[in-house]
């Protein structure tokens, strides 16, 4: 019943920017933080960023200072603004709420 749908992925050059969106439905989304995770080929899924219903944010060290997570509670949408992208940011990015996951959106950073 909880549905999360990511969008906004694509191919960008190193140093470029992308903005990911996660449209959510099926919950009040006030119990758990919303989060972004990513998984690169051959690697474990890793946590990227989280935001509580009150707007408190947290970031993985690898993206701190480059990525910004935000949410629009009226639209029940979570965003991930990604700046200064690096090739190592290449991964499938997933939106998460509790045990619910989106389908993922591919981000590729390459020359």
C-alpha positions as CSV (number, residue, x, y, z in Angstrom):
1,X,0.0,0.0,0.0
2,X,3.0,2.3,0.6
3,X,4.2,3.3,-2.9
4,X,7.5,5.1,-3.7
5,X,8.3,6.1,-7.2
6,X,11.7,7.6,-8.1
7,X,12.5,9.7,-11.1
8,X,15.2,12.1,-12.3
9,X,18.1,9.8,-12.9
10,X,20.3,9.9,-16.1
11,X,23.7,10.3,-17.5
12,X,25.8,13.3,-16.5
13,X,29.5,14.3,-16.7
14,X,31.7,14.5,-13.7
15,X,31.1,17.8,-11.9
16,X,27.5,17.9,-13.1
17,X,24.2,17.9,-11.2
18,X,21.0,15.9,-11.0
19,X,17.9,16.2,-8.9
20,X,16.1,13.0,-8.0
21,X,12.5,12.9,-6.9
22,X,10.5,10.4,-4.9
23,X,6.7,10.6,-5.0
24,X,5.2,8.8,-2.0
25,X,1.7,7.6,-1.2
26,X,-0.2,5.3,1.2
27,X,1.0,6.6,4.6
28,X,1.2,9.7,6.6
29,X,5.0,9.3,6.5
30,X,5.4,10.8,10.0
31,X,6.8,7.7,11.8
32,X,10.0,7.0,10.0
33,X,12.5,9.2,8.2
34,X,12.5,9.2,4.4
35,X,15.8,8.2,3.0
36,X,17.9,7.7,-0.2
37,X,20.1,4.6,-0.7
38,X,22.2,3.6,-3.7
39,X,23.7,0.4,-5.0
40,X,26.5,0.2,-7.5
41,X,27.3,-2.9,-9.6
42,X,29.1,-5.5,-7.4
43,X,28.7,-3.4,-4.3
44,X,26.5,-3.4,-1.2
45,X,23.6,-1.1,-0.9
46,X,24.6,2.0,1.0
47,X,22.7,4.7,2.8
48,X,23.1,8.1,1.3
49,X,20.9,10.6,3.1
50,X,17.8,10.8,5.4
51,X,15.3,13.4,6.4
52,X,12.7,13.3,9.2
53,X,9.2,14.6,9.0
54,X,10.4,17.7,10.9
55,X,13.2,18.4,8.3
56,X,16.2,17.1,10.2
57,X,18.8,15.8,7.7
58,X,21.7,13.4,7.8
59,X,24.3,12.4,5.1
60,X,26.8,9.8,4.4
61,X,30.4,11.2,4.6
62,X,30.9,10.4,0.9
63,X,28.2,12.8,-0.2
64,X,28.2,15.4,2.6
65,X,28.6,18.9,1.1
66,X,27.6,17.8,-2.3
67,X,24.1,16.3,-1.9
68,X,21.1,17.9,-0.3
69,X,17.9,16.0,0.7
70,X,14.7,17.8,1.1
71,X,10.9,17.1,1.4
72,X,7.7,18.7,0.5
73,X,5.2,17.3,3.0
74,X,2.2,18.8,1.2
75,X,3.1,16.9,-2.0
76,X,4.5,13.9,-0.1
77,X,7.7,14.1,-2.2
78,X,11.3,13.7,-1.3
79,X,14.2,15.1,-3.3
80,X,17.9,14.5,-3.6
81,X,19.8,17.4,-5.2
82,X,23.2,16.0,-6.3
83,X,26.0,18.5,-7.2
84,X,29.6,18.0,-8.0
85,X,28.9,14.5,-9.1
86,X,31.8,12.0,-9.3
87,X,32.1,8.7,-11.3
88,X,31.9,6.9,-7.9
89,X,28.4,8.2,-7.5
90,X,27.3,6.0,-10.3
91,X,24.6,3.6,-8.9
92,X,20.9,2.8,-8.9
93,X,19.4,5.2,-6.4
94,X,16.4,4.0,-4.2
95,X,13.9,5.9,-2.1
96,X,13.1,4.3,1.2
97,X,10.5,4.6,3.9
98,X,10.6,2.0,6.6
99,X,10.5,-1.4,4.8
100,X,9.1,0.2,1.6
101,X,11.3,0.8,-1.4
102,X,11.0,2.4,-4.8
103,X,11.9,0.8,-8.1
104,X,15.1,2.7,-8.3
105,X,16.5,5.2,-10.8
106,X,19.9,4.9,-12.6
107,X,22.5,7.6,-12.1
108,X,25.6,7.4,-14.3
109,X,28.4,9.8,-14.0
110,X,30.9,9.4,-16.9
111,X,32.8,11.3,-19.5
